[in-house]
Amino acid sequence: MSLIPATILTGFLGSGKTTLLKRVLAEAHGQKIAVIENEFGEENIDNDILVTDAKEQIIQMSNGCICCTIREDLRQALQLLAAKKRQGLIDFDRVVIETTGVADPGPVAQTFFMDDEIAESYLLDSILTLVDAKHANQQLDDRQEARRQVGFADQIFISKTDLVPAEDVAELQHRLSHMNPRAPQKAVHFGEVALSEVFDLRGFNLNTKLDIDPDFLKEDDHSHDHAGHDHAPGEACNHPSHQHGHHHVHDDDVKSFVFRSDRAFDPAKLEDFLGAVVNIYGPRMLRYKGVLYMKGTDRKVIFQGVHQLMGSDLGPAWGPDEKRCSKMVFIGIDLPQDIFLQGMEQSLV
């Protein structure tokens, strides 16, 4: 049986997760979606699209979708759904997990890699984070969960942009890309978003073969050190802060930085270094991802991690005229950038 794709939907309270989810469920896309609600609170999916009463743990919806409320453990809910699918008792094509507004998506994502039974049934496709344009700055200032949700995102949807001036939205986008440069951002109105932007994004791959996202860490991205940032000789700088002044600098604890080099990595040295930093900083390392130039192989090495879990795979071969280089982004909470960059540098051949 092929793996069941899973999507984690996260975002702070009131950011519009349920609106987006209801829209996805109500759309006639011919897909059967199983929804796991992390808790049935105020925000549960409205009863008009639920068929049976909520005493059942797994509920069939009027449009063929399934809703599963978790009162216990996510792992058990996923196992139960997969088992019922295998037995032909229920039919669904994919799973969406809606987390509570104050949840840290890290442990939810880790469930897919830590548990063999889950890993053999599901493929974690991506983490989608909704950000409410009207209240985001306050939430990001006050709540670490909100900052973590941004740090974990593979795709960021910004809701309620119609309620704030355009320059505030631009400033919010700039702040978000400081925190997480690898997640595309998109403004959404009332959850209206194309399904192609929600499903099969393949944003989250750990130990799975993946096509390298061609836009991943393009040369022109902003490597966001608040101090000066260096340009390679002749490299144009289009760092956003050089283009428009902005008034307040938010010093978020979730930040990103990029390591780049044209020299090959020594695999053993890199493994030792990453093993060491993951031991010390793992809980604060939200996401790290890279395309690496490794000694001893003609293929790109794709590297991904979340917290203490990391994995690498061989990607496609380097093209005959392609410049071999490594690019790796780290997104985390108060990570010591100098230690990381220096350690990566010392892991080169």
Helices and strands as residue ranges (DSSP letters): E 4-11, H 17-26, E 33-37, G 47-49, E 58-60, E 66-69, H 74-86, E 94-98, H 105-114, H 116-121, E 122-132, H 136-142, H 144-152, E 155-159, G 161-163, H 166-179, E 185-188, G 195-197, H 240-243, E 254-261, H 267-281, G 282-284, E 285-292, E 299-306, E 309-317, E 326-333, H 337-346
